[in-house]
Every structure is written in structure tokens, then in C-alpha cells.
């Protein structure tokens, strides 16, 4: 009579283990990482959205707590969460384009800035880091 006896604690644990192995979690655990922005390339056809080059970083020891790229870091890609909403008549989080003074507009995260990002699965199963920030608007007064 083999199989799992579902009426015992051991049987329920075996069943839970079998289910966990058969069905990987739909989402990976949320993790936040510190990165340094190494590049910003405008996404063709987008409304001020950029693909960012990133390298993992960490904060050093006291007394200066200086941030730096980690020695084992490799190039990663990132997108700004706030830039995902750039479309139509609005920029970043609903700023109405018509209300922004002439000469001002959204700008990319500057190269050499430090950002916090979390991994995100793309439609094809790959991943991209989503940068948690607010897009800046900059320009010169006429």
C-alpha cells in the first residue's frame, strides 16, 4: 500500500514538501540592493524613459561610510519605477506636462548616482531591476 499517509503529521509534511518542489513560488522574495548608475540610455519611442546600466554597490565602514561599487559586481539593467508612468499628457506620477514651466522637463537619473532597486520578472522570464525613485524635472528659467 505505498504512498503518503495524509492523516499523520509526517504525511502532511511530505505532502507539503512534494507540493513545494512541484510548484516553485510565483514571485521571488523581495530584496533591495544598492546600485551605482553607470549609464542612462533613452528608450527609443518612449516619453523620457531610460534603460539604466547598474553595478552593485555597498556602503563602507565608519567614519566616512563611503559608498563604492563592489569588487564582484557585474553589469545589470534597470528601469525607474517613476518613469514607467510617463505617457500621454503626464510625466512621473501624474505631473501634467502642460503645467511644467517652459524650458523644464524630466531628466534621467544622473550617472554615478546611487539608487535602491528590487528585481522584477519580465514577460519572457528574464529580469530587470526596478529603481525606486522619483524622476526629477530640471531646466533653466528663461
Backbone as a chain_set.jsonl record, in Angstrom:
{"seq": "XXXXXXXXXXXXXXXXXXXXXXXXXXXXXXXXXXXXXXXXXXXXXXXXXXXXXXXXXXXXXXXXXXXXXXXXXXXXXXXXXXXXXXXXXXXXXXXXXXXXXXXXXXXXXXXXXXXXXXXXXXXXXXXXXXXXXXXXXXXXXX", "coords": {"N": [[0.801, -1.19, 0.0], [1.706, 1.607, -0.768], [2.627, 5.137, -0.814], [1.654, 8.413, 0.458], [0.657, 8.918, 3.753], [-1.818, 10.918, 4.569], [-2.941, 11.514, 6.956], [-1.226, 11.79, 9.045], [1.206, 13.756, 10.867], [3.769, 13.622, 9.77], [3.091, 12.68, 7.236], [1.604, 14.84, 6.213], [3.63, 16.74, 6.145], [5.322, 15.607, 4.229], [3.618, 15.772, 2.04], [3.382, 18.579, 1.808], [6.041, 19.224, 1.213], [6.366, 17.879, -1.241], [4.541, 19.327, -2.804], [5.731, 21.877, -2.72], [8.098, 21.426, -4.104], [7.126, 20.713, -6.619], [5.756, 23.004, -7.438], [7.171, 25.866, -7.998], [7.649, 29.021, -6.294], [5.547, 31.769, -7.315], [6.521, 34.331, -7.222], [9.677, 35.793, -6.68], [11.516, 36.168, -3.617], [11.265, 39.383, -2.144], [13.831, 41.675, -2.446], [16.085, 44.247, -1.681], [18.57, 46.175, -3.233], [21.603, 48.041, -3.212], [22.765, 50.143, -5.754], [25.037, 51.571, -8.182], [24.563, 53.982, -10.636], [25.601, 53.563, -13.902], [25.181, 54.19, -16.529], [22.829, 55.802, -18.761], [20.373, 55.335, -21.044], [18.235, 56.597, -23.416], [15.086, 55.165, -23.985], [14.056, 54.115, -27.044], [11.43, 55.755, -28.706], [10.023, 56.286, -26.407], [8.5, 58.208, -23.72], [10.527, 60.065, -22.263], [11.801, 57.901, -20.857], [14.234, 55.727, -19.523], [16.811, 53.262, -20.01], [18.801, 51.962, -17.627], [22.214, 51.454, -16.833], [23.628, 49.487, -14.341], [25.615, 48.874, -11.398], [26.322, 46.766, -8.686], [26.594, 47.989, -5.359], [28.027, 48.986, -2.192], [27.947, 50.336, 1.124], [30.678, 51.708, 2.791], [32.778, 51.32, 5.743], [32.707, 53.071, 8.946], [34.749, 55.959, 9.618], [33.708, 57.39, 7.473], [31.761, 56.124, 5.855], [31.714, 55.659, 3.054], [30.257, 55.115, -0.129], [30.675, 52.544, -2.635], [31.279, 50.731, -5.695], [30.912, 47.224, -5.663], [33.522, 44.756, -5.587], [32.965, 42.357, -6.847], [30.986, 42.914, -8.61], [28.817, 42.882, -11.46], [27.607, 44.037, -14.669], [24.29, 45.246, -14.713], [20.832, 45.705, -15.723], [18.461, 48.357, -15.402], [15.271, 49.879, -14.681], [13.467, 52.872, -14.067], [11.002, 53.131, -11.631], [9.264, 55.338, -11.394], [9.391, 56.445, -13.938], [7.987, 54.64, -15.46], [5.367, 55.421, -15.607], [5.301, 57.497, -17.394], [3.584, 58.942, -19.885], [1.347, 59.97, -22.513], [-0.365, 62.837, -21.512], [0.964, 63.205, -19.174], [3.771, 63.093, -16.862], [6.002, 61.22, -14.783], [4.383, 59.964, -12.081], [1.963, 61.355, -12.566], [2.371, 64.11, -13.089], [1.246, 66.859, -14.73], [2.036, 67.605, -17.985], [1.496, 70.057, -19.243], [1.506, 71.879, -17.166], [4.087, 72.276, -16.396], [6.711, 74.585, -16.287], [7.905, 76.378, -19.218], [10.888, 75.268, -20.793], [11.615, 73.429, -18.936], [11.862, 69.948, -18.05], [11.52, 66.321, -17.734], [14.289, 64.484, -16.437], [16.989, 62.12, -16.785], [18.178, 59.764, -14.314], [21.12, 60.822, -12.873], [24.332, 59.7, -14.057], [26.602, 57.955, -11.979], [25.128, 58.288, -9.689], [23.728, 56.916, -6.671], [21.403, 54.33, -6.131], [18.449, 52.598, -4.963], [17.199, 49.392, -5.688], [14.927, 46.794, -6.808], [14.494, 43.355, -7.762], [12.738, 42.31, -10.746], [10.553, 40.259, -12.606], [10.404, 39.85, -16.111], [8.143, 39.672, -18.97], [9.119, 37.59, -20.597], [10.402, 35.911, -18.869], [12.885, 36.724, -18.102], [14.825, 39.102, -16.163], [14.752, 42.357, -14.701], [16.06, 45.141, -12.959], [14.127, 47.163, -10.865], [14.211, 50.487, -10.24], [13.796, 52.38, -7.367], [12.593, 55.401, -7.128], [12.018, 58.95, -7.609], [11.355, 60.639, -10.548], [13.27, 63.356, -11.621], [12.613, 66.771, -12.509], [14.01, 69.176, -14.467], [15.658, 72.201, -15.546], [16.223, 75.408, -17.15], [15.505, 78.69, -16.073], [13.774, 81.022, -18.085]], "CA": [[0.0, 0.0, 0.0], [2.601, 2.756, -0.702], [2.044, 6.47, -0.875], [1.743, 9.29, 1.622], [-0.469, 8.872, 4.672], [-2.145, 12.321, 4.805], [-3.541, 11.658, 8.28], [-0.195, 11.95, 10.065], [1.998, 14.979, 10.72], [4.835, 13.319, 8.809], [2.459, 12.583, 5.925], [1.283, 16.202, 5.768], [4.897, 17.398, 5.806], [5.749, 15.047, 2.948], [2.74, 16.34, 1.022], [3.775, 19.981, 1.642], [7.331, 19.223, 0.54], [6.133, 17.491, -2.631], [3.872, 20.454, -3.458], [6.71, 22.951, -2.85], [9.039, 21.046, -5.154], [6.409, 20.696, -7.891], [5.271, 24.331, -7.797], [8.033, 26.922, -7.477], [6.882, 30.212, -5.976], [5.258, 32.644, -8.438], [7.326, 35.535, -7.075], [10.879, 35.602, -5.885], [11.475, 37.002, -2.415], [11.618, 40.783, -2.381], [15.114, 42.065, -1.907], [16.524, 45.561, -2.132], [20.008, 46.242, -3.421], [22.186, 49.341, -3.522], [23.463, 50.154, -7.03], [25.54, 52.819, -8.726], [24.16, 54.146, -12.026], [26.784, 53.679, -14.762], [24.775, 54.746, -17.825], [21.402, 56.05, -18.959], [20.112, 55.373, -22.479], [16.822, 56.849, -23.7], [14.405, 54.053, -24.653], [13.521, 54.613, -28.311], [9.982, 55.893, -28.796], [9.395, 56.459, -25.091], [8.347, 59.564, -23.195], [11.516, 60.294, -21.197], [12.091, 56.689, -20.093], [15.62, 55.348, -19.755], [17.354, 51.987, -19.563], [19.971, 52.322, -16.842], [23.247, 50.493, -16.516], [23.817, 49.483, -12.888], [26.604, 47.988, -10.771], [26.05, 46.641, -7.252], [27.461, 48.798, -4.507], [27.783, 48.877, -0.758], [28.45, 51.452, 1.915], [31.858, 51.318, 3.538], [32.802, 51.433, 7.203], [32.87, 54.395, 9.533], [33.899, 57.094, 9.923], [33.181, 58.073, 6.295], [30.652, 55.386, 5.232], [31.758, 55.963, 1.623], [29.72, 54.066, -0.998], [31.53, 52.159, -3.759], [30.885, 49.537, -6.422], [31.535, 46.035, -5.077], [34.549, 44.182, -6.453], [32.41, 41.226, -7.597], [29.808, 43.408, -9.314], [28.769, 42.835, -12.913], [26.628, 44.975, -15.216], [22.866, 44.914, -14.629], [19.948, 46.695, -16.328], [17.417, 48.842, -14.512], [14.256, 50.836, -15.118], [12.935, 53.68, -12.974], [9.574, 52.913, -11.39], [8.5, 56.554, -11.671], [9.346, 56.678, -15.381], [7.038, 53.721, -16.094], [4.074, 56.093, -15.795], [5.432, 58.585, -18.373], [2.787, 58.688, -21.093], [0.292, 60.925, -22.816], [-0.287, 64.213, -21.022], [1.601, 63.26, -17.85], [5.069, 62.51, -16.57], [6.217, 60.681, -13.45], [3.349, 60.032, -11.047], [0.839, 62.215, -12.885], [2.657, 65.54, -13.27], [0.662, 67.256, -16.004], [3.071, 68.26, -18.788], [1.117, 71.439, -19.554], [1.719, 72.759, -16.011], [5.525, 72.435, -16.162], [7.162, 75.804, -16.982], [8.695, 76.224, -20.443], [12.319, 75.091, -20.548], [11.82, 72.37, -17.951], [11.386, 68.639, -18.461], [12.055, 65.215, -16.941], [15.678, 64.12, -16.733], [17.43, 60.795, -16.357], [18.962, 59.68, -13.083], [22.497, 61.097, -13.293], [25.372, 58.684, -13.93], [27.348, 57.997, -10.717], [24.205, 58.363, -8.549], [23.426, 55.648, -6.003], [19.966, 54.086, -6.102], [17.956, 51.334, -4.415], [16.386, 48.71, -6.695], [14.419, 45.462, -6.48], [14.382, 42.58, -9.003], [11.396, 42.145, -11.306], [10.497, 39.335, -13.743], [9.802, 40.367, -17.333], [7.199, 38.744, -19.594], [9.785, 36.423, -21.192], [11.068, 35.137, -17.833], [14.122, 37.377, -17.695], [14.587, 40.024, -15.079], [15.295, 43.704, -14.755], [15.971, 45.783, -11.652], [13.273, 48.351, -10.83], [14.793, 51.508, -9.373], [12.775, 53.06, -6.567], [12.967, 56.813, -7.091], [11.098, 59.885, -8.25], [12.048, 61.284, -11.65], [13.458, 64.792, -11.452], [12.334, 67.693, -13.606], [15.04, 70.206, -14.378], [15.743, 73.116, -16.669], [16.689, 76.757, -16.866], [14.486, 79.737, -16.141], [14.012, 81.915, -19.237]], "C": [[0.843, 1.253, 0.0], [1.86, 4.075, -0.714], [2.19, 7.218, 0.431], [0.488, 9.141, 2.456], [-0.753, 10.32, 5.098], [-2.728, 12.567, 6.199], [-2.497, 11.788, 9.389], [0.551, 13.259, 9.828], [3.093, 14.762, 9.694], [4.274, 13.252, 7.39], [2.118, 13.946, 5.355], [2.553, 16.956, 5.383], [5.418, 16.897, 4.466], [4.931, 15.634, 1.805], [3.112, 17.8, 0.756], [5.089, 20.092, 0.881], [7.158, 18.881, -0.934], [5.482, 18.634, -3.416], [4.863, 21.593, -3.698], [7.707, 22.666, -3.969], [8.372, 21.134, -6.516], [5.998, 22.078, -8.353], [6.196, 25.394, -7.212], [7.207, 28.181, -7.205], [6.717, 31.112, -7.196], [6.134, 33.895, -8.398], [8.57, 35.205, -6.279], [10.808, 36.505, -4.661], [11.921, 38.431, -2.741], [12.942, 41.071, -1.695], [15.452, 43.442, -2.461], [18.039, 45.559, -2.202], [20.415, 47.688, -3.686], [22.972, 49.201, -4.824], [24.028, 51.54, -7.305], [25.13, 52.861, -10.193], [25.417, 54.382, -12.864], [26.463, 54.239, -16.138], [23.27, 54.96, -17.83], [21.175, 56.228, -20.457], [18.611, 55.552, -22.691], [16.236, 55.66, -24.444], [13.702, 54.615, -25.878], [11.996, 54.629, -28.299], [9.277, 56.104, -27.473], [9.293, 57.936, -24.727], [9.267, 59.725, -21.99], [11.661, 59.097, -20.263], [13.463, 56.189, -20.51], [15.897, 53.917, -19.304], [18.674, 52.333, -18.889], [20.931, 51.153, -16.732], [23.538, 50.618, -15.029], [24.957, 48.544, -12.506], [26.291, 47.953, -9.28], [27.076, 47.425, -6.447], [27.18, 48.472, -3.055], [28.408, 50.084, -0.084], [29.607, 50.939, 2.757], [31.703, 51.545, 5.036], [32.93, 52.878, 7.662], [34.358, 54.739, 9.571], [33.233, 57.696, 8.695], [31.972, 57.439, 5.653], [30.574, 55.645, 3.727], [31.175, 54.816, 0.807], [30.697, 53.769, -2.13], [30.96, 50.918, -4.42], [31.612, 48.35, -5.803], [32.497, 45.408, -6.083], [34.02, 43.023, -7.3], [31.191, 41.624, -8.43], [29.932, 43.215, -10.821], [27.627, 43.731, -13.389], [25.213, 44.406, -15.126], [22.08, 45.997, -15.368], [18.873, 47.097, -15.338], [16.472, 49.803, -15.208], [13.773, 51.601, -13.897], [11.441, 53.442, -12.834], [8.772, 54.165, -11.754], [8.402, 56.832, -13.166], [8.368, 55.753, -16.092], [5.697, 54.387, -16.367], [4.157, 57.273, -16.763], [4.655, 58.222, -19.638], [1.786, 59.818, -21.29], [0.572, 62.32, -22.284], [0.432, 64.329, -19.688], [3.009, 62.686, -17.866], [4.993, 61.942, -15.167], [5.124, 60.974, -12.427], [2.294, 61.099, -11.31], [1.119, 63.695, -12.95], [2.172, 65.915, -14.66], [1.697, 68.074, -16.779], [2.76, 69.737, -19.026], [1.372, 72.395, -18.39], [3.196, 72.974, -15.686], [5.998, 73.653, -16.946], [8.005, 75.494, -18.218], [10.175, 76.123, -20.089], [12.64, 74.015, -19.531], [11.272, 71.058, -18.494], [12.017, 67.563, -17.614], [13.477, 64.874, -17.386], [15.968, 62.724, -16.203], [18.116, 60.889, -14.995], [20.418, 59.896, -13.498], [23.425, 59.896, -13.087], [26.177, 58.986, -12.671], [26.458, 58.217, -9.494], [24.041, 56.97, -7.954], [21.919, 55.534, -5.867], [19.68, 52.756, -5.402], [17.047, 50.709, -5.47], [15.989, 47.324, -6.196], [14.264, 44.671, -7.78], [12.931, 42.404, -9.432], [11.48, 41.207, -12.508], [9.818, 40.013, -14.929], [8.889, 39.303, -17.936], [7.864, 37.482, -20.136], [10.572, 35.603, -20.171], [12.414, 35.691, -17.408], [13.859, 38.266, -16.494], [15.255, 41.359, -15.354], [15.159, 44.273, -13.346], [15.089, 47.011, -11.776], [13.818, 49.304, -9.775], [13.679, 52.267, -8.678], [13.224, 54.505, -6.384], [11.822, 57.661, -7.616], [11.878, 60.613, -9.321], [12.104, 62.784, -11.405], [13.038, 65.541, -12.708], [13.288, 68.854, -13.425], [14.992, 71.095, -15.619], [16.274, 74.453, -16.237], [15.549, 77.735, -17.005], [14.804, 80.656, -17.318], [14.441, 83.3, -18.786]], "O": [[0.592, 2.012, 0.936], [0.633, 4.123, -0.636], [2.777, 6.716, 1.389], [-0.623, 9.227, 1.933], [-0.009, 10.885, 5.901], [-2.978, 13.713, 6.572], [-2.859, 11.888, 10.561], [0.529, 13.803, 8.724], [3.326, 15.618, 8.841], [4.914, 13.717, 6.447], [2.312, 14.194, 4.165], [2.56, 17.717, 4.416], [5.904, 17.686, 3.655], [5.465, 15.953, 0.743], [3.153, 18.221, -0.4], [5.237, 20.948, 0.009], [7.752, 19.536, -1.79], [5.84, 18.876, -4.568], [4.843, 22.211, -4.762], [8.109, 23.575, -4.695], [8.995, 21.587, -7.476], [5.899, 22.31, -9.558], [6.03, 25.787, -6.057], [6.166, 28.378, -7.831], [7.625, 31.217, -8.021], [6.452, 34.457, -9.446], [8.524, 34.432, -5.321], [10.101, 37.513, -4.68], [12.846, 38.64, -3.525], [13.14, 40.752, -0.523], [15.124, 43.748, -3.608], [18.71, 45.005, -1.331], [19.674, 48.456, -4.3], [23.751, 48.261, -4.986], [23.573, 52.54, -6.751], [25.325, 51.886, -10.918], [26.202, 55.285, -12.576], [27.356, 54.709, -16.842], [22.536, 54.387, -17.024], [21.711, 57.152, -21.068], [17.811, 54.753, -22.204], [16.817, 55.193, -25.424], [12.848, 55.494, -25.759], [11.355, 53.645, -27.93], [8.047, 56.1, -27.424], [9.921, 58.792, -25.35], [8.848, 59.546, -20.847], [11.647, 59.245, -19.041], [13.818, 56.218, -21.688], [15.3, 53.426, -18.346], [19.559, 52.926, -19.507], [20.517, 50.006, -16.56], [23.678, 51.727, -14.512], [25.229, 47.558, -13.191], [26.023, 48.992, -8.677], [28.251, 47.51, -6.803], [26.219, 47.774, -2.732], [29.274, 50.758, -0.642], [29.524, 49.87, 3.362], [30.633, 51.914, 5.52], [33.22, 53.779, 6.875], [35.171, 53.816, 9.556], [32.274, 58.453, 8.844], [31.214, 58.126, 4.968], [29.484, 55.831, 3.186], [31.548, 53.662, 1.017], [31.461, 54.644, -2.538], [30.243, 50.142, -3.787], [32.789, 48.45, -5.456], [32.3, 45.523, -7.293], [34.572, 42.738, -8.362], [30.451, 40.761, -8.901], [31.013, 43.366, -11.389], [26.779, 44.133, -12.594], [24.979, 43.236, -15.428], [22.602, 47.085, -15.612], [18.424, 46.284, -14.531], [16.827, 50.451, -16.192], [13.679, 51.035, -12.808], [10.698, 53.54, -13.811], [7.707, 54.057, -12.361], [7.41, 57.407, -13.614], [7.955, 56.045, -17.214], [4.967, 53.963, -17.263], [3.168, 57.986, -16.935], [5.031, 57.304, -20.367], [1.43, 60.525, -20.348], [1.614, 62.909, -22.569], [0.51, 65.419, -19.121], [3.384, 61.912, -18.747], [4.018, 62.167, -14.45], [4.972, 62.108, -11.972], [1.777, 61.693, -10.363], [0.18, 64.488, -12.874], [2.632, 65.355, -15.655], [2.176, 69.101, -16.298], [3.664, 70.572, -19.011], [1.447, 73.605, -18.602], [3.527, 73.764, -14.801], [5.723, 73.758, -18.141], [8.72, 74.493, -18.267], [10.654, 76.815, -19.19], [13.81, 73.718, -19.288], [10.337, 71.05, -19.294], [12.945, 67.837, -16.853], [13.812, 64.969, -18.566], [15.293, 62.221, -15.304], [18.572, 61.956, -14.585], [20.901, 59.208, -14.398], [23.327, 59.177, -12.093], [26.405, 60.15, -12.34], [26.965, 58.323, -8.378], [24.196, 55.966, -8.65], [21.237, 56.503, -5.534], [20.561, 51.906, -5.269], [16.226, 51.396, -6.077], [16.615, 46.76, -5.298], [13.933, 45.259, -8.81], [12.02, 42.356, -8.605], [12.379, 41.343, -13.338], [8.787, 40.669, -14.774], [8.863, 38.164, -17.469], [7.249, 36.416, -20.139], [11.324, 34.704, -20.546], [13.023, 35.191, -16.462], [12.796, 38.192, -15.879], [16.197, 41.459, -16.139], [14.229, 43.916, -12.622], [15.273, 47.818, -12.688], [13.88, 48.982, -8.589], [12.738, 52.738, -9.317], [14.119, 54.795, -5.59], [10.782, 57.14, -8.018], [12.951, 61.151, -9.047], [11.108, 63.402, -11.028], [13.099, 65.014, -13.818], [13.362, 69.445, -12.348], [14.351, 70.758, -16.614], [16.722, 74.623, -15.103], [14.73, 77.638, -17.919], [15.959, 81.026, -17.528], [14.681, 84.174, -19.619]]}, "num_chains": 1, "name": "protein.A"}
